[in-house]
Amino acid sequence: MPLTDLTIIIVSYNSQYWLKKTLVSLKKQYLSQTKKVVEVVVVDNQSQDETVKILNQQFRWVKVIELEKNSGFAAGNNVALRQVKSPYVMLLNSDVELTETSNFDHLIETLENAPKVAVVTPKVTLTNQELDWASHRGEPTPWAALTYFSGLERLFPQISLFSSYHQSAKDLNQPHAIDACSGAAMLVRSAAIKKVGLLDEIFFMYAEDLDWCKRFRDAGYTIWYQPDVTVIHHKNKSGILSLSRQTASKTKGYFYDTMLQYYDKHYRDVYPRWVRSIIKTTILLKKGTL
């Protein structure tokens, strides 16, 4: 039997304030209550702030892995994933806060009772209590992307034909299968990781979670949404909404660049060349380079 039931991995980059908030809430709302043996690993992507100092002084129960360069979200997680010995592993963002309803044991129970489920996500909400739709995703096919960027999903959120990008027609108060969730909070079966492999490091940040979920689905697994467990996502605090203007601009670029990377990986050989041209033009317009 493994000595650890669950490994929680947090990748950090210049997010000392939010990371501290995450770890304090993790300790209070989950670690102090669970009977599971849980290991918490923080992978620091060469932060230039005092993240590592704070971890070593105030959170000695955390295993810290210091990287020599900022390798990105996927690569950072993979460093820790290669060392995981537990049957379950959870990716958690450094800007996620746990609440009274953040008992991750219920997520583990889902995987224990459903062997075909590879990934289970809690209900991830924003600070205004609305759902973080990035955690409740459909497969971003060209049609799904068209309905989303054209505004059809916003106009007809309860019609599946037009709302497949975020699968908003589904009952958010009930557990159900989705196509993909967010790396901000996803609990994964280690045996499934061994089957499909680690996160794809061609994605520096963004889309690596979509890609992982697709690979799990292609391998015959299911992605599960469990709204009985919730967390708060203080979204993009170390990314697009970072206090650093340079970091915010750079991560916004990554966000749009990965859209085309994802399409090229999974759909370039499926659709005619003109479809890619339309997608690329749309992305460049959204990115503001046209």
N, C-alpha and C positions, 0 to 999 in steps of 0.2 A: 504493500500500500504506500502511496506517496506521502511524504511528510507534510506537504503543503497541499491544501485543497484548492486554493485560488491564488493566482498571481495578478496583482494590479499594476499595470505599467502606465506611467505618466511621462510624456516627453515635454521638456521645458526649454524655452528659449526666451531669455530676458523677461520673465513673467513672475518675478519674485513675489509681488503683492498678491496676485491671483493664485499662484501655486500655494502660498501659505494658507489662503482662505480655503482652498480645496482640501489640503491635508488636515487642517483643523476640523472641518466638517466631516471628512472621512473618518477620522478618529472618533468623533463624538457620535455620529449618526449610524456608523456601521461597525467599525473595528471593536469598539467597546461593548458591543452587544452580541455579535455573532459568536457562535461556538466553532466556526470553521477556523482552520489554520490558514491565515492569509499573509502573503508576503507582498510588500509594496516596494516597487522599484521606480526610481526617478532617473530618467536618462536626460542628462543636460547637454544640449547642443551648443556647447561653448558659449554660454551666456556671458555677457559683458557686465552684468549687474552683480548683485551679491547673492544670487540664487544658491550656489554651492555652499557658501559660508553659512547662510541661514539654515540650510538643510543639515549641515554638520553640527551646528550649535543647538538648534531647536527641535530637530526631527531625527534623532539618532536611531529611531526604529525603522527608518527608511533606508533601503539599500540605494546608494548613489553610484551611478555610472557616468563618469565624465568623458565626453568625447572631445577629440582634439580639433574638430571643426564642426560647423553646422551642416550636417548631412541631410537635413530634411526630416519630415514627420515619419515617412515610411521607413527610411534607413535607421532612424533613431529607435523606433519601435522594434525593428528587426534585431538590433543588437541585444535587446532584452529577451525577445521571443526565442532566440537561439539558446538561451540559458534556462528556459522554463522547464520545470519538472512536474508541475501540477497538472491535473486533468482539465482544469479550466483557467482561462486567462482573460483579463479584462483590460481593454484600452480605455483610458480615461483622460480627457483633456485637462490641461493645467488651469482652465478657467471654468471648471464645473464645480458646482456646490451641491452637497448632499443635504437632504431634508429629513423630516421624521418619516417620510415614506420612501426612503432610499435603501431599503433592506435588500442587498444584493443576493441574499440567500434564496429569495424567491426566484431570481433569475437562474440560479444554479439548479433549483428544483425543476424548472422548465426543461433544462437540458437533461437532467437525470431521468425525467419521465417521457422524453421525446427524443429517441436516439437519432432521428432524421433531422433534427434541428441543429444546425451548426452554430448559429449566432442568435442571441436574443438581446434586444435593446429595451431599456426602460423608456418611459415616456419622457422625452427631453423637452423641457419648456424653457422659454426665454424669461427674462426678469419680469415681463408683463403678464406672465402665466399662460401666454399663448404657446402653442406647439412650435418647436423648432422644426420646421418642415424638412430640413436637411436630414433629420433622423427618421423620416418616414417617406422613403423614396420608391419610385417606380424605376424600371430600367430606362435610361435616357436614350431611347431610340430616336431617330430623326423626327418621327411623328410626335412623340412625347415632347421633344424639345420645341418643335414648332408650336404646339398648342400652349406651351408654357410661355415662350418668349413673345408670342403674338397676343397674349392676354386672354385666350379662350378658356384656360384653366381658371383664371380669376372670375370670369363671367359665369362659368358653368361648373363650379367646384363639385357638385354632386352627380355629374354625368361622367361615367367612367371613360367614355370615348374621348372626352376633352380634358380629363384630369389625371391621366395616367402618370404624369411626371412626378407628382407627389401622392398619388393614390388617395386623394382627399375625399373620394366618395365612400370610403370605408368608415365604419363606426369607430371613432377614436377612443371610445370608452370601453371597448371590448378587445381582448387579445385576438390577434390575427396574423396571418403571413403577409409579409411585404417583400418587395424585391431587394431593397437595400436599406441600410441604416448608416448612421454617422459614426466615424471613429472617435467622436467626442465621448461616447459611452456605449461600448459594445462588449458583451461577454461572449467568449468564443470557446468552442470545444477544441482542446488541444489535439485530439485524434484527427479532427477534420483538417486542422492546419497541416499535420503531417501528410495528409492526403493531397491537398491542393497547393501547399507551399506557403511561403511568407508573403508579406506585402510586396508589391512590385515597386522597386525603387526608381523606375523611370518617372514616377510621379513624385516630385519633390515635396509637394504638399497639395492636398485636395485631390479627389477622385481615386485615391488609393483604397479608400473604404468601399466605394462603388465597385471598383474592379475586383476587390476581394470577395465581396458579396456575390458578384456575378460568377466568379470561379467556384464558389461554394455551391451555388444553384446548379451550375453546369455539371458538378460532381454528384448531383442528386440530393443535396441538402436543402433545407428550408431556412429562411430568415424570419425571425419571430418578433413581433411587437408586443410588449407586456406593459400595459398602462397602469397596472397596480403598483408598479415601482416607478418613482419619478426622481429626476434630478433637475437642477437649474443650470442652464448654460449661459454664462456671462460672455456672450458670443464675440469671438474675434479679438479678445483683449490682448492676445499676443500675435495677432495677425492683422487683418484689414483695419481694425479700429485701434491698432496699437498707438501709444502715445508718440512713438517715433514716426515721423512723416515718411522717412525713407523706408522703414520697415512696412508701413501700411501700403505704400505705393508698390513695393516689390511683391508683397503677398497678393495684392489685387491682380497683378500681372500673372502670378502663378495660377490664381483661380480660373482665369479665362484660358490660359495656355493649356491647362490640363483637360479642358473640354475637348479640344482638338486631339490631344494625345489619346484620350479615351476612345474617341470615334475611330481614330486610325488603328488602334489596337484591335477593336472588336467589330468594326463595321466597314472599314475601308474596302475590303474585298467582297462585301455583300451588296453595296449600293453603287450605282454608276458614279463616275468622277464628278459630274456636275453637282451631285448632292453634297459632296465634300466641299466644293467651291462655295456653295451657298452657306454652309455651316461656318466655313472659315471667314467669309465676309461678315456674317452676323456676329461672330465672336470679336472680330477686329472692330466692328462698330461699337459693340458693348464695351470693349476694352478702351475705346477712345483713340485708336491709332489711325482711323480713317476720317 
